[in-house]
Amino acid sequence: MATRHQGDGLLEAQRTQAKLPPLYKVLLLNDDFTPMDFVITVLQRFFGMDREQATRIMLKVHNEGRGLAGVYPRDIAATKVEQVAAFAREHQHPLACVMEEN
C-alpha cells in the first residue's frame, strides 16, 4: 500500500467563506422644522416599519438627536439615504438622513 505525502499532486479541499460586505447604519437626524408625522411617514414608507415602531424611532430622533432607521449593505443604505432626501425635498422639509459604517 502506498502512502500519500503532501505535495504528491492531491488537492486538499479548502474551506472558503464568502466575506460579508460591511454594513452601514442609516440614521435620521433631528431638526427643529420637520413635523413628527412626516418622520413617521418616512420610516413607514422607506424602512417598512409599522406605525408603533416608526413612532418609537421618531421619538428617539426627537429626544436624542438621531435615530436608527436600519442597517444595510452600502448600496442599499446609500439608496435609502437618497430616497429620504428626495422625499424630504419634495415636501420641503429639511429632514437629514445619513449613513455611517456599522
Secondary structure, DSSP 8 states (H G I E B T S, - for coil): -----TTSS-------------EEEEEEE--SSS-HHHHHHHHHHHH---HHHHHHHHHHHHHHSEEEEEEEEHHHHHHHHHHHHHHHHHTT---EEEEEE-
